[in-house]
Amino acid sequence: MHYPLFVVSRITAGLLAALAFYFAFFLHEDEEGVWQNRIENLWMAVYDRAKVTDSTTTALFNKVSESVRKLGPKDLSAASSRFTSYSCSA
């Protein structure tokens, strides 16, 4: 008897969690107090770079490799150089 209520509550909780995840990781407030979407900013940067490289795929791989390189280790060890070369090989 309570099974449909249980399913609806789980679906509602899942949707709210997905919305909270989206707000937490992809939206941010800029200096003027306007909400910015990181995904839209990423695609604008990819399309700007695609004008230079003449390929959206190449521009996307370059942008992803740039982002991964920023997340990588900061020291100059062998593991760091392997990680950087792997992230830039795409």
CNS distance restraints for C-alpha pairs under 8 A (distance, minus, plus):
assign (resid   2 and name CA) (resid   6 and name CA) 6.24 0.50 0.50
assign (resid   3 and name CA) (resid   7 and name CA) 6.27 0.50 0.50
assign (resid   4 and name CA) (resid   8 and name CA) 6.12 0.50 0.50
assign (resid   5 and name CA) (resid   9 and name CA) 6.04 0.50 0.50
assign (resid   6 and name CA) (resid  10 and name CA) 6.21 0.50 0.50
assign (resid   7 and name CA) (resid  11 and name CA) 6.21 0.50 0.50
assign (resid   8 and name CA) (resid  12 and name CA) 6.09 0.50 0.50
assign (resid   9 and name CA) (resid  13 and name CA) 6.05 0.50 0.50
assign (resid  10 and name CA) (resid  14 and name CA) 6.08 0.50 0.50
assign (resid  11 and name CA) (resid  15 and name CA) 6.20 0.50 0.50
assign (resid  12 and name CA) (resid  16 and name CA) 6.19 0.50 0.50
assign (resid  13 and name CA) (resid  17 and name CA) 6.08 0.50 0.50
assign (resid  14 and name CA) (resid  18 and name CA) 6.15 0.50 0.50
assign (resid  15 and name CA) (resid  19 and name CA) 6.18 0.50 0.50
assign (resid  16 and name CA) (resid  20 and name CA) 6.12 0.50 0.50
assign (resid  17 and name CA) (resid  21 and name CA) 6.07 0.50 0.50
assign (resid  18 and name CA) (resid  22 and name CA) 6.20 0.50 0.50
assign (resid  19 and name CA) (resid  23 and name CA) 6.26 0.50 0.50
assign (resid  20 and name CA) (resid  24 and name CA) 6.02 0.50 0.50
assign (resid  21 and name CA) (resid  25 and name CA) 6.10 0.50 0.50
assign (resid  22 and name CA) (resid  26 and name CA) 5.51 0.50 0.50
assign (resid  22 and name CA) (resid  27 and name CA) 7.11 0.50 0.50
assign (resid  23 and name CA) (resid  27 and name CA) 5.17 0.50 0.50
assign (resid  23 and name CA) (resid  28 and name CA) 7.91 0.50 0.50
assign (resid  24 and name CA) (resid  28 and name CA) 7.99 0.50 0.50
assign (resid  26 and name CA) (resid  37 and name CA) 5.73 0.50 0.50
assign (resid  26 and name CA) (resid  38 and name CA) 5.08 0.50 0.50
assign (resid  26 and name CA) (resid  39 and name CA) 6.49 0.50 0.50
assign (resid  27 and name CA) (resid  35 and name CA) 6.49 0.50 0.50
assign (resid  27 and name CA) (resid  36 and name CA) 5.62 0.50 0.50
assign (resid  27 and name CA) (resid  37 and name CA) 4.71 0.50 0.50
assign (resid  27 and name CA) (resid  38 and name CA) 6.07 0.50 0.50
assign (resid  28 and name CA) (resid  35 and name CA) 5.58 0.50 0.50
assign (resid  28 and name CA) (resid  36 and name CA) 5.36 0.50 0.50
assign (resid  28 and name CA) (resid  37 and name CA) 6.64 0.50 0.50
assign (resid  28 and name CA) (resid  38 and name CA) 7.48 0.50 0.50
assign (resid  29 and name CA) (resid  33 and name CA) 5.48 0.50 0.50
assign (resid  29 and name CA) (resid  34 and name CA) 5.49 0.50 0.50
assign (resid  29 and name CA) (resid  35 and name CA) 4.44 0.50 0.50
assign (resid  29 and name CA) (resid  36 and name CA) 5.91 0.50 0.50
assign (resid  30 and name CA) (resid  34 and name CA) 5.63 0.50 0.50
assign (resid  30 and name CA) (resid  35 and name CA) 6.40 0.50 0.50
assign (resid  30 and name CA) (resid  36 and name CA) 6.66 0.50 0.50
assign (resid  36 and name CA) (resid  41 and name CA) 7.87 0.50 0.50
assign (resid  37 and name CA) (resid  41 and name CA) 6.34 0.50 0.50
assign (resid  38 and name CA) (resid  42 and name CA) 6.04 0.50 0.50
assign (resid  39 and name CA) (resid  43 and name CA) 6.36 0.50 0.50
assign (resid  40 and name CA) (resid  44 and name CA) 6.15 0.50 0.50
assign (resid  41 and name CA) (resid  45 and name CA) 6.22 0.50 0.50
assign (resid  42 and name CA) (resid  46 and name CA) 6.19 0.50 0.50
assign (resid  43 and name CA) (resid  47 and name CA) 6.06 0.50 0.50
assign (resid  44 and name CA) (resid  48 and name CA) 6.12 0.50 0.50
assign (resid  45 and name CA) (resid  49 and name CA) 6.15 0.50 0.50
assign (resid  45 and name CA) (resid  63 and name CA) 7.89 0.50 0.50
assign (resid  46 and name CA) (resid  50 and name CA) 6.00 0.50 0.50
assign (resid  46 and name CA) (resid  56 and name CA) 6.96 0.50 0.50
assign (resid  46 and name CA) (resid  59 and name CA) 5.49 0.50 0.50
assign (resid  46 and name CA) (resid  60 and name CA) 5.57 0.50 0.50
assign (resid  46 and name CA) (resid  63 and name CA) 6.60 0.50 0.50
assign (resid  47 and name CA) (resid  51 and name CA) 6.48 0.50 0.50
assign (resid  47 and name CA) (resid  56 and name CA) 6.63 0.50 0.50
assign (resid  47 and name CA) (resid  59 and name CA) 7.36 0.50 0.50
assign (resid  48 and name CA) (resid  52 and name CA) 7.23 0.50 0.50
assign (resid  49 and name CA) (resid  53 and name CA) 6.33 0.50 0.50
assign (resid  49 and name CA) (resid  56 and name CA) 7.90 0.50 0.50
assign (resid  49 and name CA) (resid  59 and name CA) 5.52 0.50 0.50
assign (resid  50 and name CA) (resid  54 and name CA) 5.22 0.50 0.50
assign (resid  50 and name CA) (resid  55 and name CA) 5.19 0.50 0.50
assign (resid  50 and name CA) (resid  56 and name CA) 4.89 0.50 0.50
assign (resid  50 and name CA) (resid  57 and name CA) 7.97 0.50 0.50
assign (resid  50 and name CA) (resid  58 and name CA) 7.37 0.50 0.50
assign (resid  50 and name CA) (resid  59 and name CA) 5.09 0.50 0.50
assign (resid  51 and name CA) (resid  55 and name CA) 7.48 0.50 0.50
assign (resid  53 and name CA) (resid  58 and name CA) 7.04 0.50 0.50
assign (resid  53 and name CA) (resid  59 and name CA) 6.60 0.50 0.50
assign (resid  55 and name CA) (resid  59 and name CA) 6.25 0.50 0.50
assign (resid  56 and name CA) (resid  60 and name CA) 6.04 0.50 0.50
assign (resid  57 and name CA) (resid  61 and name CA) 6.24 0.50 0.50
assign (resid  58 and name CA) (resid  62 and name CA) 6.08 0.50 0.50
assign (resid  59 and name CA) (resid  63 and name CA) 6.14 0.50 0.50
assign (resid  60 and name CA) (resid  64 and name CA) 6.12 0.50 0.50
assign (resid  61 and name CA) (resid  65 and name CA) 5.99 0.50 0.50
assign (resid  61 and name CA) (resid  90 and name CA) 6.02 0.50 0.50
assign (resid  62 and name CA) (resid  66 and name CA) 6.10 0.50 0.50
assign (resid  62 and name CA) (resid  88 and name CA) 7.51 0.50 0.50
assign (resid  62 and name CA) (resid  90 and name CA) 7.39 0.50 0.50
assign (resid  63 and name CA) (resid  67 and name CA) 6.26 0.50 0.50
assign (resid  64 and name CA) (resid  68 and name CA) 6.14 0.50 0.50
assign (resid  65 and name CA) (resid  69 and name CA) 5.97 0.50 0.50
assign (resid  65 and name CA) (resid  87 and name CA) 5.27 0.50 0.50
assign (resid  65 and name CA) (resid  88 and name CA) 5.27 0.50 0.50
assign (resid  65 and name CA) (resid  90 and name CA) 7.16 0.50 0.50
assign (resid  66 and name CA) (resid  70 and name CA) 6.39 0.50 0.50
assign (resid  66 and name CA) (resid  88 and name CA) 7.54 0.50 0.50
assign (resid  67 and name CA) (resid  71 and name CA) 6.59 0.50 0.50
assign (resid  68 and name CA) (resid  72 and name CA) 6.24 0.50 0.50
assign (resid  68 and name CA) (resid  87 and name CA) 6.41 0.50 0.50
assign (resid  69 and name CA) (resid  84 and name CA) 5.95 0.50 0.50
assign (resid  69 and name CA) (resid  87 and name CA) 6.53 0.50 0.50
assign (resid  69 and name CA) (resid  88 and name CA) 7.66 0.50 0.50
assign (resid  72 and name CA) (resid  80 and name CA) 7.27 0.50 0.50
assign (resid  72 and name CA) (resid  83 and name CA) 7.13 0.50 0.50
assign (resid  72 and name CA) (resid  84 and name CA) 7.09 0.50 0.50
assign (resid  73 and name CA) (resid  80 and name CA) 5.74 0.50 0.50
assign (resid  74 and name CA) (resid  80 and name CA) 7.29 0.50 0.50
assign (resid  75 and name CA) (resid  80 and name CA) 6.52 0.50 0.50
assign (resid  76 and name CA) (resid  80 and name CA) 5.84 0.50 0.50
assign (resid  76 and name CA) (resid  81 and name CA) 6.54 0.50 0.50
assign (resid  77 and name CA) (resid  81 and name CA) 6.43 0.50 0.50
assign (resid  78 and name CA) (resid  82 and name CA) 6.18 0.50 0.50
assign (resid  79 and name CA) (resid  83 and name CA) 6.08 0.50 0.50
assign (resid  80 and name CA) (resid  84 and name CA) 6.13 0.50 0.50
assign (resid  81 and name CA) (resid  85 and name CA) 6.01 0.50 0.50
assign (resid  82 and name CA) (resid  86 and name CA) 5.98 0.50 0.50
assign (resid  83 and name CA) (resid  87 and name CA) 6.10 0.50 0.50
assign (resid  84 and name CA) (resid  88 and name CA) 6.13 0.50 0.50
assign (resid  85 and name CA) (resid  89 and name CA) 5.97 0.50 0.50
assign (resid  86 and name CA) (resid  90 and name CA) 7.64 0.50 0.50
